[in-house]
Amino acid sequence: MLFIILGALLFLASKAIDNPNLVFVKFASPLRKAAIVLIILGISSSTIKQIDAGEVGVQSVFGKVSERTLSSGLNFVNPLASVTVFDAKTQNYTMSAVHDEGDREGDDAIRVLTADGLEVVVDLTVLYRILPSQAPTILKEIGPDYKDKVVRPITRTMIRDNAVYYDAVALYSLKRNEFQTRIYKDIESNFKKRGLVLEQLLIRNINLPNSVKQTIESKINAEQDAQKMQFVLLKEKQEAERKRVEAQGIADYQKILSTGLSDKQLQYESIIAQKEIAKSPNTKVIIMGNKSTPIILGNN
C-alpha cells in the first residue's frame, strides 16, 4: 500500500511539472515512469500475502470481514484489504503466584473461597488454540486480543464458581482430580461457543492457608505415629506367639523324654554320645565298666 501511495504522489508530481514553461519539465517523464513502477510494485505486494505455518489470516475491507480464511503459504488478496493474522497453534496462558512465571507480572494466581469459607490460592495453566474456520467470527465478535477478553476471565470465573462446592482439604487432596475435570468441562463449553478449543487444563499448585497446613501436618504425624504403634504391637504379638510355640515345643519334648524313652533307647543315645566324646582330641583312654558306663580319662 505504501508503494501505491508513493507512486500516486510521484505521478501527480510528474503531471504538475509537465509544462514546457517550467524548468523542471525534463523530470516529468522519469517521475512518471518511476510512479508507474512503484504503483505496479505496490499492487503486486498488496495482492500477495504470505501466511506462515500454523497461522491463519482474515481479510477485512473498510471494516467488512471476509468469511474466507487465508491458509499458510502465499495467498492472493484484495489490495485494499487489511489482513489480520491469528496463531492457530497450541497456546498457553499461565496464572501463577510466582513472580514472572505467568503471563502477567507479579502474583496472578487465582484466589477462591471454598465451601468451608477458607481462601485457597490456585496456580493454573490453560492450553488452547483457535479453530481456523472460526477466525473470521473471532475477529468480528471478539477481536485479536481474545486471550484477555475470553481465555483469562472465563477461566478465572469458572474456577471460582466451582471451588465453592469443595472443602479446602478435599480440594487439596482427594477431590483435586474431580475439581479439575469439572472446571475443564465448564471452560471447554464456554470456549467452544467463542471459536476456541480447550486442549488441556493443568492445575499446577493449590496453596492452603497456614492454619490448614498445620492441621493437616498434625493429622499426618498422628496417623504415622498410630501406624508405627500398630506395627510395634503386631511385632510384639508375633514375638509372644513365637515364644509360646517354643515353650510348648520344649514342654512336649520333655513330656516325651519322661514318658516315651526306654532303657534300650537311652543306652543307644549313650553310645552315640560316647562316640562323639571319643573323637575329641583331649580324650586318651575309654575304660568300660561292668555296667557299660564309660570312664573317660582326659588330657590334663
Buried (B, 14 or more C-beta within 10 A) or exposed (E): EEBBEBBBEBBEBBEEBBEEEEEEEEBBEEBBEBBBEBBEBBBEBBBEBEBEEEBBBBBBEEEEBBEEBBEBEEBEBBBEBEBBBBBBEEBEBBBBBBEEBBBBEEBBBBBBEBEEEBBBBBBBBBBBBBBBEBBBBBBBBBEBEBBEBBBBEBBBBBBBEBBEBBBBBBBBEEBBEBBBEBBBEBBBEBBEEBBBBBBEBEBBEBBBEEEBEEBBEEEEEEEEEEEEEEEEEEEEEEEEEEEEEEEEEEEEEEEEEEEEEEEEEEEEEEEEEBEEBEEEEEBEEEEEEEEEEBEBEEEE
